[in-house]
Amino acid sequence: MTLTAKSVSRVALVSSLVAAVAGAAVLLAAPASGAASTLAAAAEQSGRYFGTAVAANKLGDSTYVGILNREFDMVTAENEMKMDATEPNQGQFSFSNGDRILNQARNQGKRVRGHALAWHSQQPGWMQNMSGSALRSAMLNHVTQVASYYKGKVYAWDVVNEAFADGGGGGRRDSNLQRTGNDWIEAAFRAARSADPNAKLCYNDYNTDNWSNAKTQGVYNMVRDFKSRGVPIDCVGFQAHFNSGNPVPSNYHTTLGNFAALGVDVQITELDIEGSGSGQAQQFQGVTQACLAVARCTGITVWGIRDSDSWRSSGTPLLFDGSGNKKAAYTSVLNALNSGGTGTNPTTTTTTTTTTPGEQPGGCTATYSEGQKWSDRFNGNVTVSGTDNWVVTVTVSSPQKVIATWNTSPSWDSSGNVMTARPNGSGNSFGFTIQHNGNWSWPSLTCSVG
Ligand code: 9MR
C-alpha cells in the first residue's frame, strides 16, 4: 500500500503528475470542476455510475419515471429478471417484464445490471423441489438461457446471489443448489461467461460489508480462490442493506479495498439505510465515500427510488420521500460524489514528475504508505530516499485536515492543506494523522531537491 513520488528539481514540481493506479493511468486528486446536479452526473465525474432498482409495475408512474430518468444512469430489475420471473415453467422463458425495464433504461441511455441468475430464493416452484444432477442441469440451463437472451445488453450480472450463511462460520448457506455440490457457484460463473463473454460477472451478497465478519471473510476466500484458479469472476456486489442493528461499518473502505486488491471490481448493489434526517444522511455519505476511496469501486445502486417504493418502506431507507422530494440523505450523497475522489486501490501506486531538460541529475523518492484507520481519521507514513537536501510536500484534499504529525516539524501554506516537511534529525520517514471529514482519498506527495 504505497504511493511513491520522485522528483529531480523544484522546477519539475510544476510539471504534470502522472499516476498509474493498478495499471490504469488516472490523474491523482483531480477535483470536480463544478458541482453536478444529479446523482448520475456527479458519479460520472469520477467514472462511476449511480443506479437504482426499478419495478416494472411502476413504469407508468410519472413521478417515479421522472426521477429515474433524471437521476440515475444504471438500472437493476428489482424482481423481473430473477429465476421465478424468467423461467416460470421449466424450459419456458418469460422476459416481458425484464424487457420493459431493460428497454426503458436503454432508451434513456442507461446501463443495466442483471439480477440474478442463480439464487436459493425466488426459485420457480418447479425448481424448489429439485435436487442433485437434475437441479444442477436445470440451474445451468437457466443461467445459459437467460444470459444468452440478454447477451450484449447488460453491463453486469449477479451470477450468484446470497450463497453464504449468516453467523460465525463463514461457510456456505445450505440450499438445494448447495447440495448439488460445492462447485455449483463456479459452474454457474463458467456457464454465464460462455453465454455472454462481455458481461461483467459478479458474486452478490449482504452482511459482507464489515471486514471483521466471518461471512465477509468466507466470500473473500472464495473470490481469492476463484481468481487463483481462473474461475471467471469480475466483480463482487455488496448489497448494503443497513439499519440501526446493522450500521455502516467504519471499516467499509477496507473491505472494498481488500476485495478490489484481489483483481475484481466492487460495487454497492442494493443500498438502503433505515432512518431519517442527518443521522441517515451521514451514513449514506459514509458509504459513498467508502466507494469513492477505492478506485475499483465502480458504482453505487440504491434499492429503490422513493421511500414508498422500498421493500421495507416503513424504515424510510431511500434518498427520496414518498412524494419524490429529495431528502437530506440525497444531498449528502450528491455532495460526497461532487467532492470527488479517484480513489486508490491498496496496491503500489507510483507518481512521477517529468524532468526538465538540463536539470542537475539526482533526485529523491518519497513513498506513502497507509497506516491505521479509524472511523474519523487515518494515519499515513512517508519514507524518503535519495540525495540529502530534499523536502517533501504533502497535500491533503479539503475537507481533510492534518491533525497530528510525528518525526517532523512541518511548515504549512495558508490553506492548511499543504505541508512541507523533512524527517527530524537524520531519519528518513515521518508520519501524520488525517481527519478525513468524509473524504478518504490519500494525500498527494512530491519530493524535491533543493
Ligand atoms: O426488493 C425485493 C422485493 O420486492 C422482493 O419481494 C424480495 C423477494 O425476495 O426481494 C427483494 O430484493 C432483494 C434482492 O433481490 C436480493 N437482496 C435482498 C433484497 C431485499 O430483500
Residues whose N, C-alpha, C, O or C-beta is under 5 A from the ligand:
A	BS01	9MR	E78 W311
